[in-house]
Amino acid sequence: MLDEQLINLISNNGFPIIISIYLLLRFEKKIDCLEQTIQALRFDVDSLKRRSDSD
């Protein structure tokens, strides 16, 4: 059933659109992961800054 739907989407909407959607969905997960990493890094930098200010 899913294969038929995928073939139907490709034939109706075109290959580039399907590939773009697929890549956007994959990149969204990676961007969320990067955002969490940047927030953790920011917290660590702020902690180090406060520690060095108190010394």
C-alpha positions in Angstrom: 0.0 0.0 0.0 2.8 2.4 0.9 4.7 1.6 -2.2 1.7 2.4 -4.4 1.2 5.7 -2.6 4.8 6.6 -3.0 4.7 5.8 -6.7 1.5 7.8 -7.0 3.1 10.8 -5.3 6.2 10.7 -7.5 4.1 10.5 -10.7 1.7 13.2 -9.6 4.1 15.7 -7.9 7.4 15.1 -9.4 10.6 13.6 -8.2 12.3 16.9 -7.1 9.4 17.8 -4.8 9.5 14.4 -3.1 13.3 14.5 -2.6 13.1 18.0 -1.2 10.5 16.9 1.4 12.5 13.9 2.3 15.7 16.0 2.8 13.9 18.7 4.8 12.5 16.1 7.2 15.9 14.5 7.7 17.6 17.9 8.2 14.9 18.9 10.7 16.1 16.1 13.0 19.7 17.2 12.7 18.9 20.8 13.2 17.0 20.0 16.4 20.0 18.0 17.6 22.4 20.9 16.8 20.1 23.3 18.6 20.2 21.2 21.8 24.0 21.0 21.5 24.4 24.7 21.1 22.1 25.4 24.1 24.2 23.0 26.2 27.4 24.7 25.1 26.0 28.1 25.9 25.1 26.9 29.4 28.6 25.5 29.8 30.2 28.7 28.6 28.1 30.8 30.9 29.0 28.6 33.8 32.7 28.9 33.1 32.3 32.7 32.7 30.6 33.0 36.1 33.3 30.8 37.7 36.1 32.9 36.3 34.3 36.1 37.4 34.0 34.9 40.9 37.7 34.1 41.2 
